[in-house]
Amino acid sequence: MRRLISLPLAVLTLIAPITIKAQATAPTPAKPYLVEWVYRVQYGHQDEWWSLFRKYQIAALDREQQLGYITSYTVYGPGLHTSEDSRWDYRIVITYKDQPSSTHEGEVLHQLFSDQSTLHKEENRRWELTSNHYDLPIQIVDPHAE
């Protein structure tokens, strides 16, 4: 009877340190990384700009989401108009899985579009039509945090 009790005790003695060590070295979950892309497009060229943006950037965002780099993204357009100095035409808020996940756009574009010459030509055209742009990492602010 004594052997039956000591065998489970011996197994627990061997397993417990492994379990504790595994828990101690478990990685912390990835912190989402939010980025806002903001674009102002030259007057009269919004349709051409949007067509090029959808062809390349939306395709890349969709693929990055399929690959798990992006958890979600939302495209915003203004509901009304503002003054020229604060005008914007498109805002894209992207939630990446984590900060390193935000670095895969180039490789994804390369995978999706084998004709890199046309990609570069059309993306250059989109940038010609862009009168202002910025990428801004953003953070969610907890209004109740101290």
N, C-alpha and C positions, 0 to 999 in steps of 0.2 A: 504494500500500500504506500509506503514511504517513497518508493521509486516512481510510482505513478504521479505523486504530487511534485516531486523534484524535477521530473522531465518537463512539464509545462512551465515551471518556474525557470528552468534553464533556457528554454526557448524564448520566453519573455525577456530574460536578461540579455539574450543575444539580439533580439529584434528591437527592443525599446531604443537603444542608442541610434540605430539606423533610422528609425522613424523620427526621432527627435532631430537628428542631423538633417534629414530630408526636409522637415518643416522649417528648420532654421535657414536653409539655403534656398528655399522656394523663392523664385523671382517675384518682385512686386508687379502687379498688373500694369500694363502699358497705360500711360496717361494720354488721352486724346489730344491731338494737336489741331487747333482751328486756325484757318487762314482765310482771309477775305481778299478776293481779287476785285478791283474796282476799275471800270473802264469808262472813259468819255470818248465818244466816236464823233468824227467830223460830221457836221450837219449834212444831210442828204445821202449819207453812205451807210446808214444803219443796216439796211437790208443786206448789202454786200458783206459788211463786217460780220453780221450775225451768221450768214451762210458759211463763211470761212471758219468762224469760231465753232459752229456746230460740227462742221466736217472734221476738224482736227482736235480741238480742245474738249468738246463734249464726248467725242469718241474715246479720247484718252482717259477722261474722268470715269466714263462707264467701265472701261477695261480695268483701270486701277481699282475700281470698286469690286469688280468680279474677282480680281486677284487678292482682295482683302487689304489693300493699302489704304483705301478710303472706306469709311463706314457710311458716310452720306455726303451729299452736296445739294445745295439749293441755289437756283438762279433767280435773281430778283431784277425787276425793271421798275422804274418810277411810276407811280400812279398819277402824278401831276408834274408840273414843271417848277424849276427853281431858277435862281439867278445863274448867270453863266459861270461865275467863279465857283459855285458849289454844285454845278450840274454833273450828273453821272447818268450813264445809259444802262449799264449792267453791273450788278454785284453778284459775285459767286462766293458763297460761304461753304468751305470744304472742311469736313471733319475727317482728318487722317487718323489711322489707328494710333500712331505715335509720331514723334518728330522725324525719325529716320524714314518712315513710310512716305514722307513728302518729297523724297529725292528720286523717285522712279519715273517721272514724266518723260524724260528724254529716252530712256530705254523702251518705254511703252510705245511712244510715238514711232520709234525705229521698228519695233515689232509689227505695229499696225499698218504702217505705210512703207512699202518696199521702194516706192519711187521717192527717194529722199530729195531729189532735185525739185520736183513739183511741190513737195511739202515745204521746203525752204522758200521757194518762190511765192507760194500762196500765203505762208505765214508772214513773210516780209511785206506783202501787200496788206495784210490785216494790220500790221504795225504801222504802215503808212497812213491808214485810215483812223488810227487811234490817236486822239489829240492829248489824252492824259491817261495814265495808268499807275496803279500801285498795288503791291501785295502787302498785306498787313496781317501778321500773326495776331490773333485776338484771344482773349481769355474770358471765360465766364466768371462773372463777379457774384459772389454770394452776398447779398445785401444784409444778411443776418450774421455773417462771420465777424468776429472781433478783430 
